[in-house]
Amino acid sequence: MTTFADLGVPTPIADALTAEGKASPFPIQEKTLPDTLSGRDVLGRGKTGSGKTLAFSVPLVTRLAQACVRRKPGRPTALVLSPTRELATQIATAMEPLAAAVGLRVTTVFGGVKQTRQESALRAGADIVVACPGRLEDLMRQRIVSLDDVQITVLDEADHMADLGFLPVVTRILAATPAGGQRLLFSATLDNGVDKLVKRFLTKPVTHSLEDATSPVAQMTHHVFRVASTTEKTALVKELASGTGRRILFTRTKHQAKKLAKKLTAEGIPAVDLHGNLSQAQRDRNLASFAAPDGAKVLVATDVAARGVHVDGVELVVHVDPPAEHKAYLHRSGRTARAGSAGDVVTICLPEQWGDLRKLLQKAAIKVPGQQVTAQSDVVDELVGERAPYREAPVVAAPQQQAKKQGGQGRRRSSQGGARSSAGHSAGGRSGGRRGGSGSGRSGSGRGRSAAASGQSEQQTSRPAAKPVYSSSSAKADTGAAAPRRRRRASRPAGAPRG
C-alpha cells in the first residue's frame, strides 16, 4: 500500500494526515502528487468526492514549508480560490492541521460576513488565503491584501465558478498574481470558459483525469420513487427522513427548505436548514449541528449545499424536488458515497415531472427505472432501515411572552408617543377587542384608533416599538401623527398662500 511518505510528502505533514485517518492517498492524490510536489502546473479532473482537496492542499503546504517563506502582513504566499463559502471553509478546515504541522497560517476570505475579522487576520499575517473571488477582489481594491508575493495559486471547482459567473473576477485575480508562480486547477469539466483560463494562466500543464464527471460511482445506488400525489410525496419524505443515519434532503427553493426543516422537527425528526437566506453564523451553526454526534440527523438544503459540504457518514441523499439540470443532480448526489463509502440517492417524482426527469437522468448518464411507491412500500422500508426515536421539538416562547421578556417591558410607548404597543395589550388580555370593525377600537390617550391602526399594532408583537410605515393608501387621517397637520390647516385663513 502506497503512503504519502512514499510519494515524497515530508514526515510532519504525513504524520498530520495519519492523525486525521488519511494514511494512504486516494487515486487522484497518488497520480497528481509527483507533479505538484515538483512545482509543475497541473490540471486535475475528477468528480465530486474523489479527494481533490487534499490533492492540492498537501503539495501547497509542502512547497511553502520547503521554501521557508517569510510571513508579511497582507501579503500571502499561497492562494486558493473557491466558488462558495461552504467550500472555502471546508478547504481551510482540511488544510489547517497540515499547515500547523509546519508552522504556517491559514485564513479564509468570503462575503456574507463583516470583513473586520478577515482584515485583522490578513494584517496579522497569513501564509495561505482560501477565498471566494468577490470578497477577495473587494479587499484588493481597498489595498488590504496584495497578491504580489503569491507563489502558488489553486482554482478549485473552476467549472462551478464559471456557472456562477465568476470567471471575469477570477481572471482579474489571476492576472494580479506573479506570472512565474505554480498554478493548479481542479475542475469536473472544462466547459463555460474554464478552458480559456487553462490556456492563459497554466504553463504546459500536466493533465490528470481519472474519470469523466458523469462516470458512475460504484458505491452509489440510485433510486427513482414515483408518487401519485403531493400528499403521498409528503408522507414519503417524512419516512425517508426518519432513519438513524445522516441524510440530506434537497429542495428547489429557500422557502421550501426552511418550511420542511421546521415541519420535520415538529414531527419529532430534528432537522436543520441550509440556504442563501441564512447568515454565515446561522450556516455554521446548522452545519455544526448536522455534523455533531448528538445533533440533527437531517439537513434540508438548496443547491447551496450541492458543493463544498462534506460531512462524514451521509448515507442518503433525497432529491425532494428534482434539480433543474444534470450537473446539479450529480453534485447533490455527490454528498453521499464519498471517499470510498457507500450511499443511496433517491429522487422523488410526481407524475408531471417524469418526462423532464428522464431527460435529466439521461444527460447525467444515470440508468435507473422509476418505481411507483408509497410511504409504506417494502422498498422504502428497506432503504430507511432502523427508525430514529422520536425527539421532542424545542419549546419556543410565544411572541407575546418573548416581547415581555425583553428588558421586562410589558408596556411600551409607540412611536407616536403615548399609544401602548400590541405586546403590552396582549399581555393584559385586551387585544381581542380590536379585531372587529373600525368602531370597536378603544381610545387610549384621547386619540381614536381605526381598525387599520389596531391591526398594525398587532403585527408589531414580534418587532416591538417599530415605526409604522404607511403606503399611499394608508388612512393617515385616523392617526395621532397626522393631527397637528389638520390643526395647522384649520388655522390658515381661507385663500392664504401655503407656507
C-alpha positions in Angstrom: 0.0 0.0 0.0 1.4 3.4 -1.1 1.7 6.0 1.7 2.0 9.8 1.5 5.6 9.5 2.7 6.3 7.2 -0.3 5.3 10.0 -2.6 7.7 12.4 -1.1 5.5 14.1 1.5 7.6 15.4 4.5 7.2 13.5 7.7 5.4 16.2 9.8 2.7 16.6 7.1 2.5 12.8 6.6 2.1 12.4 10.3 -0.7 15.0 10.4 -2.5 13.2 7.6 -2.2 9.9 9.5 -3.6 11.5 12.7 -6.6 12.6 10.6 -7.1 9.0 9.5 -5.7 9.6 6.0 -2.6 7.3 5.9 -2.8 6.4 2.2 -3.7 8.6 -0.8 -6.7 8.3 -3.0 -6.1 7.7 -6.7 -6.3 11.4 -7.7 -3.8 12.3 -5.0 -1.5 9.5 -5.9 -1.4 10.5 -9.6 -1.1 14.3 -9.1 1.4 14.5 -6.2 4.6 13.7 -8.1 3.9 16.6 -10.5 2.5 19.1 -8.0 5.3 18.4 -5.5 7.9 19.1 -8.2 6.3 22.5 -8.9 4.6 21.8 -12.2 1.3 23.3 -13.2 -1.4 20.7 -13.0 -4.9 20.3 -14.4 -6.8 17.8 -12.3 -10.2 16.4 -13.4 -12.3 14.2 -11.2 -15.9 14.0 -10.0 -17.0 15.3 -6.6 -15.9 13.3 -3.6 -12.7 12.0 -5.3 -10.3 13.7 -2.9 -9.3 16.8 -4.8 -9.0 19.0 -1.7 -6.0 17.0 -0.3 -4.6 16.6 -3.8 -3.7 20.3 -3.9 -3.5 21.0 -0.1 -0.6 18.6 0.5 1.7 19.9 -2.2 0.8 23.5 -1.4 1.7 23.3 2.2 4.8 21.1 1.5 6.2 23.5 -1.1 5.7 26.6 1.1 7.4 24.9 4.0 10.3 23.9 1.9 10.6 27.5 0.5 10.9 28.9 4.1 8.6 31.8 3.2 8.7 34.9 5.3 5.3 36.0 6.6 4.3 39.5 5.7 1.1 41.5 6.7 -1.4 41.5 3.9 0.9 39.6 1.5 0.0 35.8 1.4 2.3 33.4 -0.4 -0.4 30.9 -1.5 -4.0 31.5 -2.7 -6.9 29.1 -3.1 -10.0 30.3 -4.9 -13.3 28.7 -4.2 -16.8 29.4 -5.5 -18.7 29.2 -2.2 -18.3 30.0 1.5 -19.0 26.4 2.5 -16.3 25.0 0.2 -13.8 27.7 1.3 -14.5 26.7 4.9 -14.1 23.0 4.2 -10.8 23.6 2.3 -9.4 25.6 5.2 -10.5 23.0 7.8 -8.7 20.3 5.8 -5.6 22.4 5.3 -5.1 23.8 8.8 -3.8 20.6 10.5 -1.2 20.3 7.7 -0.2 23.9 7.9 0.1 23.9 11.7 2.5 20.9 11.5 5.0 23.1 9.6 4.2 26.5 11.3 2.1 28.1 8.5 -1.1 30.1 9.0 -4.4 29.7 7.0 -7.2 32.2 6.8 -10.5 32.4 4.9 -11.9 35.4 3.0 -15.5 35.4 1.8 -18.6 37.6 1.7 -21.8 37.4 3.8 -19.9 38.4 7.0 -18.2 41.6 8.2 -14.8 41.9 6.8 -13.3 43.1 10.2 -12.1 39.7 11.3 -10.7 38.9 7.8 -8.9 42.3 7.7 -7.3 41.6 11.1 -6.1 38.1 10.1 -4.6 39.5 6.9 -2.8 42.3 8.7 -1.5 39.9 11.3 0.0 37.8 8.5 -1.4 34.8 6.8 0.6 32.4 4.6 -2.3 30.8 2.8 -5.6 32.5 1.9 -8.6 30.5 1.0 -11.0 32.9 -0.7 -14.2 33.5 -2.7 -13.5 35.8 -5.6 -15.9 38.6 -4.9 -14.7 39.5 -1.4 -11.1 39.0 -2.3 -11.3 41.4 -5.1 -13.0 43.9 -2.8 -10.2 43.7 -0.3 -7.6 44.0 -3.1 -9.3 47.3 -4.1 -9.1 48.5 -0.6 -5.4 47.7 -0.5 -5.9 45.4 2.5 -4.4 42.4 0.6 -1.8 42.2 -2.2 -1.1 39.2 -4.3 2.4 40.2 -5.4 4.1 37.5 -3.3 1.8 34.6 -4.2 3.9 31.6 -5.3 1.1 29.0 -5.6 -2.4 29.6 -6.9 -5.2 27.0 -6.8 -8.6 27.1 -8.5 -10.9 24.6 -7.0 -14.3 23.8 -8.6 -13.4 26.0 -11.6 -16.5 24.8 -13.5 -18.8 25.9 -10.7 -17.1 29.4 -10.6 -17.9 29.6 -14.3 -21.6 28.6 -13.7 -21.8 31.4 -11.1 -20.4 34.0 -13.4 -17.1 34.5 -11.5 -14.8 34.0 -14.5 -14.2 37.7 -15.1 -13.3 38.3 -11.4 -11.2 35.1 -11.4 -9.3 36.3 -14.5 -8.5 39.7 -12.8 -7.3 37.9 -9.7 -5.1 35.5 -11.5 -3.6 38.4 -13.6 -2.7 40.1 -10.2 -0.5 37.1 -9.2 3.1 36.7 -10.4 3.4 35.1 -13.8 6.1 32.6 -12.7 4.1 31.0 -9.9 2.8 27.5 -9.8 -0.9 27.1 -10.7 -3.2 24.2 -10.0 -6.7 24.0 -11.5 -9.1 21.3 -10.4 -12.5 21.0 -12.2 -15.0 18.3 -13.1 -15.4 19.8 -16.6 -13.7 22.3 -18.8 -16.8 24.0 -20.2 -18.2 27.5 -19.9 -14.8 29.2 -20.4 -12.7 27.2 -18.0 -10.5 26.1 -20.9 -9.6 29.7 -21.6 -8.3 30.0 -18.0 -6.2 27.0 -18.6 -4.7 28.3 -21.8 -4.0 31.7 -20.4 -2.7 31.0 -16.9 -1.3 27.5 -16.8 2.2 26.8 -18.3 2.5 23.4 -20.0 0.1 21.8 -17.5 0.2 18.1 -16.8 -3.4 16.8 -17.1 -4.6 14.1 -14.7 -8.1 13.0 -15.5 -9.3 9.9 -13.5 -12.7 9.7 -14.9 -15.4 11.8 -16.5 -17.6 13.8 -14.2 -20.7 11.7 -15.2 -19.0 8.3 -14.7 -20.9 6.3 -12.2 -19.8 5.9 -8.6 -19.6 2.2 -7.8 -20.6 2.7 -4.1 -23.6 4.9 -5.0 -27.0 3.4 -5.6 -29.7 5.5 -7.4 -33.5 5.2 -6.9 -36.4 7.0 -8.6 -39.5 6.9 -6.4 -42.7 7.9 -8.4 -45.6 9.1 -6.3 -49.2 9.7 -7.3 -49.8 13.0 -5.5 -48.3 15.7 -3.3 -50.0 14.1 -0.3 -48.2 10.8 -0.9 -45.0 12.8 -1.5 -45.2 14.5 1.8 -45.7 11.1 3.6 -42.7 9.6 1.7 -40.4 12.5 2.5 -41.1 12.1 6.2 -40.5 8.3 6.0 -37.2 8.8 4.2 -36.1 11.3 6.8 -36.8 9.1 9.7 -33.8 6.8 9.7 -30.9 6.8 12.2 -28.1 7.9 9.8 -27.4 11.3 8.4 -29.3 12.3 5.3 -29.5 15.4 3.1 -32.9 16.5 1.6 -32.6 18.9 -1.4 -35.4 21.3 -2.3 -35.7 23.8 -5.1 -36.3 26.9 -3.1 -35.1 28.5 0.1 -38.7 28.8 1.5 -39.3 25.1 0.9 -36.1 24.2 2.8 -36.9 26.3 5.8 -40.5 25.1 5.9 -39.6 21.4 5.5 -36.9 21.5 8.2 -39.4 23.2 10.6 -42.1 20.6 9.8 -39.8 17.6 10.3 -38.6 19.0 13.6 -42.1 19.5 14.8 -42.9 15.9 13.9 -40.0 14.5 16.1 -37.3 14.4 13.4 -34.7 17.1 14.3 -33.7 18.9 11.1 -31.7 22.0 10.2 -31.8 24.0 7.0 -29.1 25.4 4.8 -29.8 28.0 2.1 -28.9 31.5 0.9 -31.2 33.4 3.3 -29.1 32.4 6.3 -26.3 34.4 7.7 -22.9 32.8 7.9 -23.2 32.3 11.6 -26.5 30.5 11.1 -25.0 28.3 8.3 -22.1 27.4 10.6 -24.3 26.6 13.5 -26.6 24.4 11.4 -23.8 22.6 9.8 -22.2 22.0 13.2 -25.4 20.5 14.5 -25.6 18.2 11.5 -22.1 17.0 11.9 -22.3 16.6 15.7 -22.8 13.0 17.0 -25.9 14.1 19.0 -27.1 16.8 16.6 -29.7 16.8 13.9 -29.5 13.9 11.5 -31.3 15.7 8.7 -30.1 18.6 6.7 -32.7 20.3 4.4 -30.9 22.3 1.8 -31.0 24.1 -1.5 -28.2 23.8 -4.1 -26.0 25.9 -1.9 -25.1 22.6 -0.3 -24.6 20.7 -3.6 -20.9 21.6 -3.5 -18.4 22.2 -0.7 -20.4 20.5 2.1 -18.6 17.4 3.3 -19.9 15.6 6.4 -18.8 12.0 7.2 -21.5 9.4 7.2 -24.1 10.8 5.0 -25.9 7.6 4.0 -28.8 9.0 2.0 -29.4 12.0 -0.4 -33.0 12.7 -1.3 -34.0 15.0 -4.2 -37.3 16.1 -2.7 -37.5 18.4 -5.8 -35.6 17.2 -8.9 -32.9 19.7 -9.8 -33.1 21.9 -12.9 -30.1 20.4 -14.7 -28.0 17.3 -14.6 -24.8 18.8 -13.2 -26.8 19.9 -10.1 -28.1 16.3 -9.8 -24.5 14.9 -9.9 -23.2 17.4 -7.3 -26.2 17.0 -5.0 -25.8 13.2 -5.2 -22.1 13.5 -4.5 -22.8 14.5 -0.9 -23.0 10.7 -0.2 -20.8 7.8 -1.2 -17.7 10.0 -0.6 -14.1 8.8 -0.2 -15.0 5.1 -0.8 -18.1 5.0 1.5 -21.4 3.6 0.2 -24.6 5.7 -0.1 -28.0 5.9 -1.7 -29.6 8.6 -3.8 -33.4 8.9 -4.1 -35.3 11.2 -6.5 -39.0 11.7 -5.7 -41.0 12.3 -8.9 -44.6 13.5 -9.3 -46.5 12.4 -12.5 -46.0 15.7 -14.2 -42.2 15.6 -13.6 -41.5 12.3 -15.1 -40.7 13.4 -18.7 -38.2 16.1 -17.6 -36.6 13.8 -15.0 -36.0 11.1 -17.7 -34.1 13.6 -19.8 -32.1 14.9 -16.9 -31.0 11.3 -15.9 -30.1 10.6 -19.5 -27.7 13.6 -19.5 -26.3 12.5 -16.2 -25.7 9.0 -17.6 -27.8 7.5 -14.8 -29.7 4.4 -15.8 -32.4 3.7 -13.2 -36.0 2.7 -13.6 -38.8 4.5 -11.9 -40.7 2.7 -9.1 -44.3 3.5 -8.1 -44.2 3.7 -4.3 -46.0 4.9 -1.3 -44.5 5.6 2.2 -45.5 2.1 3.2 -43.8 0.3 0.3 -41.3 -2.5 1.2 -38.5 -0.9 -0.9 -38.9 2.3 1.1 -38.9 0.4 4.4 -35.7 -1.5 3.4 -33.9 1.7 2.3 -34.8 3.6 5.5 -33.8 0.8 7.8 -34.0 1.4 11.6 -36.1 4.4 12.6 -34.6 7.0 14.9 -36.5 7.5 18.2 -39.0 10.4 18.4 -37.4 13.6 19.8 -39.4 16.5 21.2 -39.1 19.7 19.3 -37.5 22.6 21.4 -40.1 24.8 23.1 -40.2 28.3 21.6 -41.8 31.0 23.6 -44.9 32.7 22.1 -44.3 36.1 20.5 -46.2 37.9 23.4 -44.0 36.2 26.0 -40.8 37.0 24.1 -41.8 40.6 24.0 -42.5 40.6 27.7 -39.1 39.2 28.5 -37.1 41.7 26.5 -35.9 44.0 29.3 -39.1 43.4 31.4 -41.1 45.8 29.3 -44.7 44.7 29.5 -45.8 48.0 28.0 -44.1 50.3 25.6 -44.8 53.7 24.1 -45.3 53.6 20.4 -43.5 55.9 18.0 -46.5 58.3 18.1 -45.9 58.8 21.9 -48.4 57.5 24.4 -50.0 54.7 22.4 -49.4 51.3 24.0 -47.7 48.6 21.9 -49.6 45.4 21.0 -47.2 43.4 23.2 -48.4 45.3 26.3 -52.1 45.0 25.3 -51.7 41.3 24.6 -50.2 40.7 28.0 -53.2 42.5 29.5 -55.6 40.3 27.6 -57.3 43.2 25.7 -56.1 42.7 22.2 -59.0 40.7 21.1 -61.4 43.6 21.4 -59.7 45.4 18.5 -60.1 42.7 15.9 -63.6 43.8 14.9 -64.7 46.8 12.8 -63.5 50.3 13.0 -65.9 51.2 15.7 -64.5 48.6 18.1 -61.2 50.3 18.9 -60.7 51.9 22.4 -59.4 55.4 22.9 -56.0 55.2 24.8 -54.8 58.8 25.3 -57.6 60.8 23.7 -56.9 59.6 20.2 -59.2 57.1 18.4 -57.8 54.1 16.7 -59.1 52.8 13.4 -59.2 49.1 12.6 -56.1 49.5 10.4 -54.1 51.1 13.2 -55.1 48.3 15.5 -54.1 45.6 13.0 -50.8 47.4 12.5 -50.2 47.4 16.3 -50.9 43.7 16.5 -48.3 43.0 13.8 -45.7 44.7 15.9 -45.7 41.9 18.5 -42.5 40.4 17.2 -41.0 43.8 16.4 -41.8 46.0 19.4 -41.5 49.8 19.1 -41.1 49.6 15.3 -42.1 52.8 13.5 -45.2 52.3 11.3 -44.7 52.5 7.6 -47.6 53.9 5.6 -48.3 53.3 1.9 -50.0 55.9 -0.2 -53.3 54.3 0.5 -52.9 54.3 4.4 -55.5 56.1 6.4 -53.2 58.8 7.9 -56.1 60.9 9.0 -57.0 58.4 11.7 -53.6 58.5 13.4 -52.3 60.9 16.0 -49.3 61.8 13.9 -51.4 63.5 11.3 -53.4 65.6 13.8 -51.0 68.6 14.0 -51.2 69.0 10.2 -55.0 69.2 10.4 -54.8 71.9 13.1 -52.3 73.9 11.0 -54.5 73.8 8.0 -57.5 74.8 10.1 -55.7 77.9 11.5 -54.7 79.2 8.0 -57.1 81.9 6.7 -59.1 80.9 3.7 -57.4 81.7 0.4 -54.0 82.4 2.2 -50.9 81.0 0.2 -49.3 77.8 1.5 -46.2 78.3 3.7 
